[in-house]
């Protein structure tokens, strides 16, 4: 009769030496083939006059449900530039040239930020044919840290979106109503700068496909923390940071900036 130790050693001996076979991944989006959203991308990448520049926190690359890849793949080469780091421009001369250009704007909810629509109206006679649109890609604490440690960002014209749109990124909890994901913020910005709804309609298709798949496979729709707190359905104590954010957005429910990634602390 085998002893318990012999049974344990027998079980260990039967453990496969090789790791389980990994799922095949799409060469384009790097997602498993079963959850690839590439079929929702435009047949030909979009080529706007303006371009998106993402200042991406290193931790973003590890997140499996991020939206930056959707943006990068949907736009033509050179129309979505991604720089990784915790402060900028670091040693990048090309990024420094972009950040110091007169046609560069930064999406950041500072006190000096102006509504993007107002900015466009006040610059209709501008000599600029296109703009460099800077978005910080990270959670709100990460974005604040990047902004604080990058003095050059403080010198850039800062804009924000004033919209009542609710995020389509329904599988994630947003801190407040009106917060948008990186992809959604870029889509709204290009829609306004390029003066066509094409960018919003086309760029959001991969996100809709991703959310639909997740919901069909057990995910649930998430209301914002702000909505749940107002309706007494939020299960946790409210921290000082969230309380302050809700207070500052009470009269402006559309605090944006990379606006889901910047304020999304549940990712």
N, C-alpha and C positions, 0 to 999 in steps of 0.2 A: 504493500500500500504506500502511495506517495505521501510524503510529508508536505506540510504547508509550504515549507521553503522550496521543496522540489517543484511544486506547482507554480510558485512564483517565478522561479528560474526558468521553468518551461515556457511560461507566458512571455517572459522577456526574450527568450530565444526565438520566439515566433514573430517578434516585431520586425516588420520589413526594414531592411538596411537602407533602402532608398526612400526619399521623401515621396509623398503622394504626388501624382501627376498634376501639374498646374493647368488651369484652364487656359485655352488658347485666347490670346489677346489681339485686339485690333491693332494693326501697325500704325494706324492714323491717330486715334484718340487714346490708345493704350489701355482701353477698358476691355474686360472680358467680352468675347464675341456675343454672348447672350444678352449683354446690357449695353452694347455699342449704340451710340446715338448719331453716328456719322451719316446715316440715311436722311437725317433731318437737316443736314448742312446744305447750303446752296450749291447747285451744280457747278457754278463758277464763283470763286471767292469775290466778295464785294470790294469795290475800289472807291472808297470815299475820298474827297479832297483832303479832309483832315485825317489825322492819325491818332491812335490810342497809345499811350505809353504807360505801362503798368510798373509801379515800384512795388515789387512783391517781397513780402517777408519770407525768409527761407522755409518756415514751417508750412506755408501754403502748398508747397509741392507734394507734401505727404498726404494731403487730404484727398480722399477718393471721390467726393461729390463736389469738387470745386467747379466753378464756371469759367475760369480764365481760359482753359483749353478750347472751349466752345468759341470764344471770341477770337482767339488766335487762328483757329482753323477756318473760320467763316470769313475772315478778311484777307485781302491779298498780301503778298510778301511786302514787308516794310510798313504796313498799315497798322500793325499791332506789335509794338516792341516791348519786351519784358526784361527788366533789370532786377536782379535778386540782391537782397542785402537788408541790413538793419539801419543803415544811414546812407545818404546819397549826396553827391554823385560818386563818392569814393574816388577811385583813380580813373574813372571813365571820362575821357575827354569828349566823346560823342554825346554822352548824357549831359555833361555840363553845358555843352553848346545848346542842347535842347532846353534845359532848364532856364538858361539866361536869354533865350530868344524872346523877342517882343510879342510873338504870336503864340505864346504858351500860356495855358490856363490850368489851374489846379483845382480839382474837386476836393474841397475840405470845408467842413462846417465851422469855420472860424467866425468871429464877430464881424470881420471885414468882408466876408463872402457875400456876393450879390447874386440875385436870381439870374440864372442863365438866360432866360428869355429877355430880361432887361438888359443884360450885357450885350446880347445880339442886337437889340433895338438901338442901343447907344453907340454901336460900332458899325452901323450899316454903311458908312462912308469910309470904313477902314481900308487901308491899302492891302491888308492881308487877304489872301485868297484861300488860305486854309489855316487850321490851328493844331497845335500839339496839345492833346487833351491828357492831362496827367491824372491817374487814379492810383491810390494806395491800396494794394491788395493784401489784406490781412484782417484780423479781428480788430475791434475798436481799441483795446489796450496796445496791440502791436502797431496800429496806425498812429496812435498818439505818440508812441515811443519813436517811431520813424520820423514823424514830423518834428518832435522836440529835438532830436539829434541831428537834424538836417537843416541848418540855418538858411541855406539857399532856397528851400521851399517857402520860407516865410516871405521872400521877396517877390514871389510869383502872384499874378492876379488870381484871386480865389473866387470860385463860383459854386453855386449849389442849385439843386433842382427843387422847384416848388410844384409838387404834383400830389394829387389825391390817389394816385394809382396804388393798389395793393400788390405786393410782390407775388409773382407767379412761382416763386421758389417755396412752394407750400409744404415741402417735406422738412423744412428747417424752421426753427422758432426765431422770429425777429424780435429785437428788443422793443421797438415801437412801430406803430402803424406808419406806413410810408417808407420804411427802410427797403432798399433794393440791393440785389446782388451785384457783383462786379459786372457781369454780363448785362444785366438790366440797366445799370447806370450808364454803361457805355452805349447801349442801344438807344436810350433816351437822349443822350448827348449828341450822338450822330444824327438822330432824327431831327433835332433842332438845328444843329450846325449845317446839315445838308438840306434841310427844308423838305424832307420827304419821309412818309411813314414806312417806306420800304425797309429801312434799317431796323426799326422796332419789330415789324412783322416777321422778317426773315431771321434776324439774329436770335430771337427767342424760341424758335422752333425746337432746337436741340434741348433746351431747358424743359419745355413742355413735354417732350418725349421722355426725358429722364424722370421727371416727376410722375408721369403717367405709369411708367414701368414700376417705379418704387411703390406707388399706391396700389397697383394690382398685385403686388407681392408682399403685402403686409404693412407697409408704411401708412401713416395717418396724416391728415392735413393738420397743420399747426397754426394756431392763432398767435398773434404777437403777445409778448409779455405784457405790454401796455393794455391790450384788449382784455387779457385774462385777469389782470389786476383790477381793472375797472369793473369787471363782472364777477369779482370775488371767486375766480376759479383757478387762480395761480397757487400751486401747492407749496411754494417755498417762501421763506422770509425774504423781504426785499432788501438788498444790500444798498449801501450808501451811494455807490456809483450809479446803479440803476435808478435809484430814487432821484438823484440829481439830474440824470439824463431825462427822465420823464417830466421833471419840473421845467427843464429848459425847453422841452419840446411841446409843452402844453398849448402854447399859442402858435406853434409851427410844427404840425404833425408830419412834416416831410423832411426831417433832418436827413440829409443824404451825403454820400461820398462813398463811392465804392460801396454804396449804402447798405448792402447787407453784410458784406465782409467786414466793413469798418465797424459796424455796431453789433454784429452777430456774435455773441459770446457763447452760444451753445454749439458751435460747430466743432 
